Amino acid sequence: MATYYNPDDLKKFGKIAEFQPEFAEKFFSYYGAVFAEGALTAREKSLIALAVSHAVQCPYCIDAYTSDTLEKGCTEPEMMEAVHVAAAIRGGATLVHGVQMMNKVKELSM
C-alpha cells in the first residue's frame, strides 16, 4: 500500500453494514435522503460535499465527490472555488478562536 488510505477501500464503503447492519441501514437511508433533490439540487449538494470533504480532509470523500461533481456537470473552476470556500471557512474558524486566546491573555495579564 503506497498511502495510509487505500483508494480501493472506498469501494468497500457499503460493507460497513457487515459489523452493524441496523445502524448502517439507518445511515444509508439518511444519506440517500440528504443527497436527494430538494431545496438544493443534487449538483449543489455535491459541490457542498466536495468542499466539506476537503475541510474534514477525507481522501475517500474527496475522491468520491470529485467524481460525483464531474458527473453532475460541475466545472473545474466551480470545484476549485468550492475548495477555496472550505479553506476560507476553515481558516476563519481557526482565526476566530484567536479571540479566545486574546481573552485569556488579557485575563492573565490583569
DRENTI-854051 format. One line per 3 residues: their letters; for each residue x negated, y negated, z of C-alpha. Coordinates in pm, whole numbers. Example, Ala and Ser with C-alpha at 12.3 -4.5 7.8 and 13.67 -1.06 7.14 Angstrom:
as> -1230:450:780; -1367:106:714
end
This chain:
mat> 0:0:0; -156:-329:-114; 53:-552:114
yyn> 213:-523:455; 551:-547:284; 612:-266:37
pdd> 816:-401:-257; 970:-54:-302; 1134:-89:40
lkk> 1376:-348:-99; 1540:-68:-299; 1594:119:28
fgk> 1793:-159:194; 2120:27:157; 1972:315:353
iae> 1973:118:678; 2306:291:739; 2121:616:797
fqp> 2048:540:1162; 2362:339:1246; 2640:378:984
efa> 2906:184:1172; 2705:-135:1207; 2563:-110:856
ekf> 2914:-78:712; 3024:-387:902; 2715:-580:794
fsy> 2752:-490:426; 3122:-573:434; 3045:-913:586
yga> 2750:-969:350; 2967:-894:47; 3240:-1128:166
vfa> 2992:-1410:230; 2849:-1388:-121; 3187:-1364:-296
ega> 3315:-1666:-488; 3477:-1911:-250; 3439:-2282:-181
lta> 3087:-2233:-320; 3015:-2048:-641; 2813:-1727:-634
rek> 2541:-1922:-816; 2531:-2191:-546; 2522:-1926:-274
sli> 2234:-1753:-449; 2031:-2076:-455; 2103:-2128:-85
ala> 1995:-1771:-18; 1674:-1829:-213; 1596:-2139:-7
vsh> 1676:-1965:323; 1464:-1667:215; 1167:-1898:195
avq> 1249:-2069:525; 1263:-1737:709; 971:-1608:500
cpy> 1128:-1278:399; 941:-1139:97; 1219:-887:28
cid> 1478:-1164:21; 1255:-1385:-194; 1222:-1104:-449
ayt> 1593:-1024:-441; 1717:-1383:-467; 1459:-1484:-727
sdt> 1606:-1212:-947; 1963:-1296:-846; 1932:-1669:-917
lek> 1780:-1598:-1257; 2063:-1354:-1334; 2314:-1623:-1236
gct> 2160:-1870:-1481; 1954:-2084:-1245; 1657:-2259:-1397
epe> 1304:-2259:-1263; 1327:-2630:-1168; 1652:-2563:-975
mme> 1492:-2271:-795; 1181:-2469:-701; 1392:-2762:-587
avh> 1583:-2526:-357; 1250:-2406:-215; 1146:-2769:-159
vaa> 1474:-2836:24; 1393:-2544:255; 1040:-2676:306
air> 1170:-3024:388; 1421:-2890:641; 1161:-2662:799
gga> 908:-2946:815; 1165:-3185:957; 1269:-2930:1218
tlv> 907:-2898:1327; 860:-3273:1343; 1182:-3348:1530
hgv> 1066:-3110:1802; 778:-3353:1840; 1026:-3571:2026
qmm> 1039:-3303:2296; 659:-3321:2324; 668:-3701:2334
nkv> 932:-3693:2610; 718:-3452:2812; 403:-3664:2764
kel> 592:-3971:2883; 730:-3778:3181; 385:-3653:3282
sm> 224:-3994:3225; 451:-4172:3473
end
